[in-house]
Amino acid sequence: MPTRRQFIQATSLMGISAFVPLSVSLQSTTKSLRASLNPGAIGLQCTAAELLDYAIAFNFKAISPVLGELISYSKTQQKEYLSKMKANDIVFDSGGLPIEFRATETIFQQGLSFLQTNIQTIAFYGIPSFVTWIMPTHAKLTYRQNFNQHQDRLQQVAQVMRKEGLRLGLEYVGPKTLMARDKYPFLHSIAELRELISAIGEDNVGYLLDSFHSYCAGDDPKALDFLQAKDIVSVQVNDAVVGRTADTQIDQERELPGDTGLIDLKPFLNIIQSKGYQGGVSVEPFNQVVNQMDAVAKLKRVRASLQKIGV
């Protein structure tokens, strides 16, 4: 599935306007959190087998699944992969939702059919959840029309996932600079996302929380206080770009956590842990410098950024 960067670029073109320890640490009690490796979020090209080897070598304790390849494995290969994960204390973090629910009904139904066909294999791997983002604008649909479409389609997705015990995590996109992209604005804060999740009405739907979006939306840790552990599906940490305020940050230009210090990650992580969350924490910097690094340099850099904040 396309990353948000690819989605924005593609839809704009069509006119329908994702190891070395450091001495500095936040020293927050983040031992229960698992450093997670999401290859697509850092421009890491690799196979499923290579991803697992990278995670072992650089001490990541969770990985986002390379879904298409894992589904193609034989039963023997599946069991061997899971055995290797278990031997190295590595679990699956959320995968990217393999459904394009923002397009036509036909395309949405094709994605839903793919999920229905493969959901048992996905569940066999122990992949706990899928996550996706909510675009904060739309070229043609009003807020209410867009809300209704999200409610209907994501409810269908959640119902398929619930049958096999999987959760669906939704992420709001906070930068105000993105709000001018299309004619109609849509949700871009945790309060609005909470309304959508409530309307979906499925108990396996929760939140993908990203420090960058919380910062841009003005959602301080108190805004997250309503959450329970079961509500938090996955967590991403990023930092903001120097020279920009929270209102002028750009969605696809971010820094790795702790690089600039503009986003105070300690209270963000503390509130998440206070709710009992013990899952994966990954980065999604949309950072050109990181993307262009070779694999080893990239992995060292990413792992060090998480170590810097105590994950």
Residue, then its C-alpha position, 0 to 999 in steps of 0.5 A: m500500500p502507498t505511504r502517505r507521501q506517495f498518496i499525497q504526491a499521486t493525488s496531487l498529480m491527479g488534481i484531487s487536491a511513511f547502533v550505538p548507545l548514546s549517553v543522553s537519555l530522557q531516563s523515562t521508564t520505557k523498559s516495557l516499550r519495544a523499539s520497533l523497526n518499520p522499514g517503509a517508514i525509513g526507506l529501508q528496502c529489504t525482504a522479510a528475512e532481511l528485516l528480521d536479521y536487521a532487527i536481531a543485529f541492531n537490537f530492535k524488539a518488534i518489526s512491522p511485517v513485510l506482508g505480501e512476502l509473508i503471505s506467500y511463505s509455505k507453512t514450513q517457512q512461516k513456522e521457521y520465521l516465527s521460531k526465529m522471532k521467538a528465539n530472539d524475543i522479537v514480536f510483530d508491531s502493526g502492519g500498514l493496512p493493505i486496503e485503499f479505503r480512500a478510493t472508489e468503492t470498487i477498489f475498496q472492495q478489492g482490498l477488503s476481499f484481499l483481507q478476508t482471503n488472507i486474514q487467517t494466515i495473518a492471524f497465524y503469524g500473530i500480527p496484532s493489528f493494522v494501522t492507517w492514517i486519516m487524510p485531513t482534507h478532501a477535494k470533493l467530499t464535505y466533512r460529513q460526507n467524508f466522515n460517513q464514508h470513513q465510518d462505513r468503510l472502516q467499520q467493515v474493515a474492523q469487523v473482518m479483523r475482529k473475527e481473528g482478534l486483530r485491531l485497527g489503529l487510526e492516526y490523525v494527521g496534525p500539520k496545519t500546513l496540510m489543511a490548505r491542500d484541498k477544498y474541504p477540511f477533515l479531522h486533524s486532532i485527537a478529539e475529532l478522531r475520537e468522534l470517528i472511532s466512537a461512530i465506528g462502534e467496534d471495540n477493536v478500533g483504536y489509535l496510532l499515536d504519533s508525537f509529531h501529529s500531537y505536537c502540530a495539532g496542539d494535543d498535549p499529553k492531557a488530551l490523551d488522558f482518556l485513553q486506556a491501554k487497549d485503545i493504543v494500537s501502536v506508537q510513533v515518535n518523531d521530532a520537529v524541524v528547527g525554524r518552524t512553529a507547531d503551526t508551520q511544520i510540514d507533514q513530510e519533513r521531520e526529524l528523528p526523535g530527540d534530534t532537535g528537542l522541539i517536541d518534548l517526548k518525555p511527557f508523551l511517552n510517560i502518558i502512554q506508559s501510564k496507561g499500560y501500553q507495552g508495545g512497539v515504538s517506531v519512527e516515521p521521520f519522512n527525512q530525506v537524509v535518513n532515506q538516502m543513507d545505506a542500510v547499516a548507517k540508517l539502522k544505526r542512526v534510527r536505533a540510536s535515536l530511540q535509545k536517546i529517548g530511552v526506548 
